[in-house]
Amino acid sequence: MTATQFTLFFVAALALTTLTKLWLARRHLAHIAAYRAEVPEAFRAKVSLTEHHKAADYTSVKTRFGMIGALFDAALLLAFTVMGGIQFVAEFCNGWFDTQLTQGVATIVSVLLLSSLLEAPFGLYHTFVIEERFGFNKMTFALYLKDAFKGLLLGAALGLPLLFGVLWLMSAMGTYWWLYVWLVWMVFNLLVLFIYPTFIAPIFNKFTPLQDEAMKARIEALLEKCGFTSNGLFVMDGSTRSAHGNAYFTGFGKTKRIVFFDTLLARLSGDEVEAVLAHELGHFKRRHVIKRIVMSFAMSLGFLWLLGQLMQTGWFYEGLGVTTHSTALALLLFFTIMPVFSFLLHPLMSAYSRKHEFEADAYAAQQTDKNDLVNALVKLYQDNAATLTPDPLYSKFYDSHPPATVRIAHLQAQ
């Protein structure tokens, strides 16, 4: 393949991906508008028409905003690659640093920072315009900046040593460098999973032990019944940032914690909280977390092997607007364009995730009253303004959770 052929192939793939995103979004908008007038029959007893309208409008606004984001992302990707943006940044960094290793790290960090800076207005608009308009945002601008600064420092503390190590291994370990990098990547991810509950999550949120003794007793009884051990039950101050509610498990091995958003506990009854927790327990009992970790590691091994083949070809660099060949630029280019070529994996990954959700629901229905989970899900759909009428094709492509009507019908048939 020549550099020109690869450029044309990449631009065509980017255009196809972007047009597919826009087409799916337009289908989604049209479907929501067509069913906006009335609440689906299965939900009419619990969801008001006003709530249904809010969910439709909220989803539509986010979808339209996503279309603008897709166009911006495509333009930014073209600017960084075939229009020479990464090459320009690399030449600038090479003039400031002496060794190939520091030049590579500086180039990658500079491109990531520049991308984050250019995309920052989208994050601000989503938080302080869209979320604010629909009553979900609880975050002040000062807190937003504080979180961003903490994230930057945390990224530097964890990411820079990893990046130095990866680039060194790519240069020093010969033909099979990708295998060494993969091993380091696995260890790094497992370490982050292990330390996240205790050291990382508290940097951004406040976690306090669950104080409701009656709730605590029933949760501990459920945990014992399911044969699950955790390192504590905690409430997170989610209300300081958003009105959305959730619950999740975090950690790995003995560091596992159960975390409830304070907004969730304020909304759900004790039976409903227990049902939601049983669903989350289902993910662990069915080994979904381990399966996803294994799949992620397998995919990363395949990607690194592919990078090892591509970085030996001149057309890979030159077809993406880079004339300087280096391990750092190969790594940066590969993971910059990978979302374009992996886009069609979305429906497969979404289907796999929805399968896990059905399995976790089934487990919850075995351990608790399925009607409690149905009631909890309806409240979560209401509180998060999640549309009850997504376009079926859009949902199959993107949604990691089944649509409300499908999910609840599946639960009631248990």
Secondary structure as the mmCIF struct_conf table of DSSP 4:
data_model
#
loop_
_struct_conf.conf_type_id
_struct_conf.id
_struct_conf.beg_label_comp_id
_struct_conf.beg_label_asym_id
_struct_conf.beg_label_seq_id
_struct_conf.end_label_comp_id
_struct_conf.end_label_asym_id
_struct_conf.end_label_seq_id
HELX_RH_AL_P HELX_RH_AL_P1 ALA A 3 ALA A 34
TURN_TY1_P TURN_TY1_P1 TYR A 35 ALA A 37
BEND BEND1 GLU A 38 GLU A 38
HELX_RH_3T_P HELX_RH_3T_P1 GLU A 41 PHE A 43
TURN_TY1_P TURN_TY1_P2 ARG A 44 LYS A 46
BEND BEND2 VAL A 47 VAL A 47
HELX_RH_AL_P HELX_RH_AL_P2 LEU A 49 PHE A 80
TURN_TY1_P TURN_TY1_P3 THR A 81 MET A 83
BEND BEND3 GLY A 84 GLY A 84
HELX_RH_AL_P HELX_RH_AL_P3 GLY A 85 ASN A 94
TURN_TY1_P TURN_TY1_P4 GLY A 95 TRP A 96
BEND BEND4 THR A 99 THR A 99
HELX_RH_AL_P HELX_RH_AL_P4 GLN A 100 TYR A 125
HELX_RH_PI_P HELX_RH_PI_P1 HIS A 126 ILE A 130
HELX_RH_AL_P HELX_RH_AL_P5 GLU A 131 ARG A 133
TURN_TY1_P TURN_TY1_P5 PHE A 134 GLY A 135
STRN STRN1 ASN A 137 ASN A 137
HELX_RH_AL_P HELX_RH_AL_P6 PHE A 141 ALA A 172
BEND BEND5 MET A 173 MET A 173
HELX_RH_3T_P HELX_RH_3T_P2 GLY A 174 TYR A 176
HELX_RH_AL_P HELX_RH_AL_P7 TRP A 177 ILE A 195
HELX_RH_PI_P HELX_RH_PI_P2 TYR A 196 ILE A 200
HELX_RH_AL_P HELX_RH_AL_P8 ALA A 201 PHE A 204
BEND BEND6 ASN A 205 ASN A 205
STRN STRN2 PHE A 207 PRO A 209
HELX_RH_AL_P HELX_RH_AL_P9 GLU A 213 CYS A 226
TURN_TY1_P TURN_TY1_P6 GLY A 227 GLY A 227
BEND BEND7 ASN A 231 ASN A 231
STRN STRN3 LEU A 233 MET A 236
HELX_RH_3T_P HELX_RH_3T_P3 GLY A 238 THR A 240
TURN_TY1_P TURN_TY1_P7 ARG A 241 ARG A 241
STRN STRN4 SER A 242 SER A 242
BEND BEND8 ALA A 243 ALA A 243
STRN STRN5 ALA A 247 THR A 250
BEND BEND9 PHE A 252 PHE A 252
HELX_RH_3T_P HELX_RH_3T_P4 GLY A 253 THR A 255
STRN STRN6 ARG A 257 PHE A 261
HELX_RH_AL_P HELX_RH_AL_P10 ASP A 262 ARG A 267
BEND BEND10 LEU A 268 LEU A 268
HELX_RH_AL_P HELX_RH_AL_P11 GLY A 270 LYS A 285
TURN_TY1_P TURN_TY1_P8 ARG A 286 ARG A 287
HELX_RH_AL_P HELX_RH_AL_P12 HIS A 288 LEU A 310
TURN_TY1_P TURN_TY1_P9 MET A 311 GLN A 312
HELX_RH_AL_P HELX_RH_AL_P13 GLY A 314 GLU A 318
TURN_TY1_P TURN_TY1_P10 GLY A 319 GLY A 321
BEND BEND11 THR A 324 THR A 324
HELX_RH_AL_P HELX_RH_AL_P14 THR A 327 PHE A 341
TURN_TY1_P TURN_TY1_P11 SER A 342 SER A 342
HELX_RH_3T_P HELX_RH_3T_P5 PHE A 343 LEU A 345
HELX_RH_AL_P HELX_RH_AL_P15 HIS A 346 GLN A 367
BEND BEND12 THR A 368 THR A 368
HELX_RH_AL_P HELX_RH_AL_P16 LYS A 370 ASP A 383
TURN_TY1_P TURN_TY1_P12 ASN A 384 ALA A 385
BEND BEND13 LEU A 388 LEU A 388
HELX_RH_AL_P HELX_RH_AL_P17 PRO A 392 TYR A 398
BEND BEND14 SER A 400 HIS A 401
HELX_RH_AL_P HELX_RH_AL_P18 ALA A 404 GLN A 412
TURN_TY1_P TURN_TY1_P13 ALA A 413 ALA A 413
#
